[in-house]
Amino acid sequence: MRPEPEAQPQPSTVWEFTKPIVVAEAHVGGPGAHVHNIVYLQWVEEVAAAHWRLAQSGRDPVDVDWFVVRHEIDYLREAFVGDTLIASTRIERWGGARLNRLVEFSLDGVVIARARTTWAAISRQTGRPTRITAAMMAGLEDIRLKRGNPEPAEGV
């Protein structure tokens, strides 16, 4: 049985991208078990990829791949089969070849897991880190403006 969640202050921002996730049997370790920690990591990567695909839809392809430099995840509460989580992400900072992203997972309006991740833009042609340009960020900027988000900081 899940303990009653304590009220958590919510960030005063509009998220750039949100995605519902329904916890399935495959996400847990058996009857009555909670979501595996590694599953949250997989969801972080899936949400980041979906956000990037949305930002790039209808645009000239960007010749980079994103590689993880660092993931840091705080697990605050448990989630169980049948729970519907809301995964929310936004870009916090970017500069050079790096981009910092925040991802939060909420259940009934309470944040149950929070991830801060750093990604590196890697050129597909050279296989080396490449500077993130304004043109690369334009699709993400369009999403931010449509949602009325505060501007992410440059200079990671």
URNOR-V197099 format. One record per residue. PHI is phi in whole degrees, 0 to 359 (* if undefined). D_CENTER is the distance of its C-alpha to the mean C-alpha in whole Angstrom. Layout:
{{PHI;D_CENTER} {PHI;D_CENTER}}
This chain:
{{*;28} {277;25} {293;26} {297;26} {291;23} {279;23} {295;22} {243;19} {295;19} {265;16} {296;15} {268;17} {216;15} {262;14} {283;10} {286;10} {206;8} {229;9} {211;10} {284;12} {226;13} {263;16} {291;17} {249;20} {307;22} {295;21} {273;18} {238;21} {264;24} {135;26} {304;28} {78;27} {277;24} {264;21} {301;17} {296;17} {301;15} {296;15} {294;13} {300;10} {298;10} {298;10} {295;8} {304;5} {292;7} {295;8} {293;5} {299;5} {295;8} {295;9} {298;8} {296;10} {299;13} {299;13} {295;13} {266;16} {297;18} {78;21} {246;21} {299;23} {299;21} {263;20} {272;21} {225;18} {242;16} {256;13} {242;14} {287;12} {261;14} {202;13} {237;11} {227;12} {237;11} {255;13} {262;15} {258;16} {211;18} {268;19} {230;18} {232;20} {309;21} {94;21} {293;19} {253;17} {262;13} {249;11} {266;7} {234;6} {221;4} {207;7} {272;8} {266;11} {210;13} {205;14} {171;18} {60;20} {256;18} {246;15} {223;12} {255;10} {234;6} {249;6} {232;4} {235;7} {246;9} {242;12} {230;16} {53;19} {81;17} {251;17} {290;13} {250;14} {205;11} {222;9} {235;7} {247;8} {231;8} {240;10} {238;11} {245;15} {278;16} {243;19} {295;22} {290;23} {284;26} {256;27} {73;24} {244;23} {303;21} {227;21} {298;21} {280;18} {259;20} {300;20} {297;21} {294;18} {273;16} {303;18} {295;16} {293;13} {296;16} {300;17} {297;14} {300;14} {294;18} {297;18} {266;16} {74;18} {281;15} {294;17} {288;17} {290;14} {280;17} {268;18} {84;19} {292;17}}
